[in-house]
Amino acid sequence: MHASLRLGIAGLGTVGASVVRGLRAHGDELAERCGRRLVVRAVCARDRTRDRGVDLSGINWIQDPVRLAESPDIDVFVELIGGASGPAEDSVRAALASGKHVVTANKALLARHGVELARLAEKRGVSLNFEAAVAGGIPIIKTLRESLAGNRVDRIFGILNGTCNYILTRMQNERLSFDVCLKEAQRLGYAETDPTFDVGGFDTAHKLALLTSLAFGSEIDVDAIAIEGITDVTLDDIEKADELGYRIKLLAIAERAPSGAITQRVHPTMVPKSSAIARIDGVLNAVAVEADFVGKLMLVGPGAGGDATASSVIGDVADIARGTALSVMGKPAEHMTPYLKSNGAEHRGAYFVRLSVHDRPGAFAAIAARMAEREISLESIVQRARRPSADAPGDAAPTEAQPVIMLTYATAEMDLRAALDRVAADGHVASPPRFIRIERF
Amino acid sequence: MHASLRLGIAGLGTVGASVVRGLRAHGDELAERCGRRLVVRAVCARDRTRDRGVDLSGINWIQDPVRLAESPDIDVFVELIGGASGPAEDSVRAALASGKHVVTANKALLARHGVELARLAEKRGVSLNFEAAVAGGIPIIKTLRESLAGNRVDRIFGILNGTCNYILTRMQNERLSFDVCLKEAQRLGYAETDPTFDVGGFDTAHKLALLTSLAFGSEIDVDAIAIEGITDVTLDDIEKADELGYRIKLLAIAERAPSGAITQRVHPTMVPKSSAIARIDGVLNAVAVEADFVGKLMLVGPGAGGDATASSVIGDVADIARGTALSVMGKPAEHMTPYLKSNGAEHRGAYFVRLSVHDRPGAFAAIAARMAEREISLESIVQRARRPSADAPGDAAPTEAQPVIMLTYATAEMDLRAALDRVAADGHVASPPRFIRIERF
């Protein structure tokens, strides 16, 4: 058997503690599978006194993550600090520069500096593995980086944020408002005190940027992503979607046109109830890949949680222990193609449009005319008198704005936007028109 | 860049031709991803004149697969002949013995001789990769062998045969008989002229035997699998299951008890309509893994088809090209644990029982008494008068046997079998009682 593989772990939150536990619980089995033992030599975390439910005796404690990263006592630096800069970035750079393999769960860091770090790792001939950075326990990085090597991927999409999916699922199932479900998610520890990063779609975007690069062999470009979070999704949207046979999910979608131009988008999406992706509920994540040879593949599993994420971290460490050497983004950084951004206005699709229309003669005709001007065909229009409500005594007033839902046939997004701008300018609506993209995967 | 990796492909059916096409179509990209070119040097197939829709010019044609396997002109032998013995076995052994890496899609061969072949490959320090042998394009071998290294797998189950799933889905959706759907599957090329291997559950069993070994680190034992195919599943079963909220799927299930004892079973299974596995329709395959750290993971994709299977074959070749070296069954053959078979009678679960009961006084009371003797609780009983049918004029005769469906609560299979034996011996039923296991994943 080879010499032990010596690990240094920076960051002992939920994931870090689970990694230490997993390495202990399955130490013998891992040694058999990898041909050598995996040993935690040193750790680094802010609070040394906290009880993490795991025995850390015999493991060195190093205060400074950069010093841990450079320590000659370790072969692999496991970065679980998080953040696109600061100690996480400094220590990963230090580890690679000193010839250490790196395993990280840090999507923000890689979304910002992935190509540069890949170059550094490849120059030093070390691994930079990040299965845990996208979709927790789901082995989507390995699938794209290795299994699908013989494919041209055309599209990848998925539910990459468990917090958002939990909130949308609760809204759907319990008919609760966004705010109530967000509070519930915070109470259960699924959402942070400042939930912007999750519900604003930014976490999903970071993950998508990495998948896009792996899928298409292109450089990472998180800034090219059109991001819309779930904060504006109302219970009314969800109920109307339900009536029309749809669910609303926060999807990450990346597509490559035959020209090579890439579209990346993160937005609430209406998907048919019967579709597989519509049925991914709660904190689950799912990633679907469409490629020329394999066809369509979907992976479903836990997108977060200490143990599930640790499963991916340990899998990455095991690869290093076995001597598996891979280009960080599936192909050498020098061969990655520049990111070719498609013109977002090119997007064609069906749309769910929500208007709040003043109840006066001619309003609806004027709206319909604006849509016709842009040659937007309507599949259905739902206009229903509001139910009178005791809570809102003004509700039944005749002059009050009425909700109108329109479903369009496939149309260019630039045409829809232009038509809705005109509708708003005409003054027939009480609030800015909103739309949700429909995808029929 | 390293020297090219030279392949010899034995078997040019649908999969073989797709592999050649895929290697050509994505040659440059594969070279970038692997750091070397993948070149088909020689092929071997029975009929040289057949048009396979792929250009084979410049590729050597060797008649004898064993000679191809031993050729000093190749580094990797790709076996796509099929069959547990004969030319497939001979050529794979020859390739390993002469120090060639092997990639195969041959589940029958590995289910029978996998451990021995693993030993041979490991002795020679070469790879024996078989992603394509289980679930076509789904990367379940890599997931078990690599990604989940840090887990203790407790259960693995799935739909592993597209033919059976196509037939059951058609029966369900179109309310057609097994025979009609089988003929349709044969017409579409989803089923062989002799469909026994698929519909009898044997193909599923071969695949399960490999997954079990990978999941539990135990030796392969296909003979330990209790196999029941779908030939006895009637449209009536499917309709009754539907009424009760279930779908019937042919599932492969492997479980390991805390004692280490393993159960492997292949049988028609009733699963709740709302479960993810119930929604895998048509020729799709799905594999679910339950493990201590990752929790539950499910992979869904094409279980067969030339291109999807070729995707897995090429992924395996790419691993070899990159120099990835893995134990064949995830851990060295010498460390695989002997297969510890659990006593099948230990299985506890709920059951769907179908009886054909003679319509005479006391029959039902007698049956209920036999169930009570074994302390089997019934969740529900469905007895319905038959619809009179013009096709079967005897149908409405008062003495005719009536279908009775019982759903049991969780009970030991040995108790159910004993009770049903007594029921049959009592003479109240017109045909042997049948049961279908219910699983609530």
Interface residues (C-beta under 8 A of the other chain):
Chain A: S18 G22 L23 A25 H26 E29 L30 E32 R33 C34 G35 E131 G137 I138 P139 K142 T143 E146 S147 L148 A149 G150 N151 R152 G217 A276 R279 A291 D292 F293 V294 G295 K296 L297 M298 L299 V300 G301 P302 G305 D307 A308 A310 S311 S312 V313 I314 G315 V317 A318 D319 R322 G323 T324 A325 L326 S327 G330 K331 P332 H335
Chain B: S18 G22 L23 A25 H26 E29 L30 E32 R33 C34 G35 E131 G137 I138 P139 K142 T143 E146 S147 L148 A149 G150 N151 R152 G217 A276 R279 A291 D292 F293 V294 G295 K296 L297 M298 L299 V300 G301 P302 G305 D307 A308 A310 S311 S312 V313 I314 G315 V317 A318 D319 R322 G323 T324 A325 L326 S327 G330 K331 P332 H335
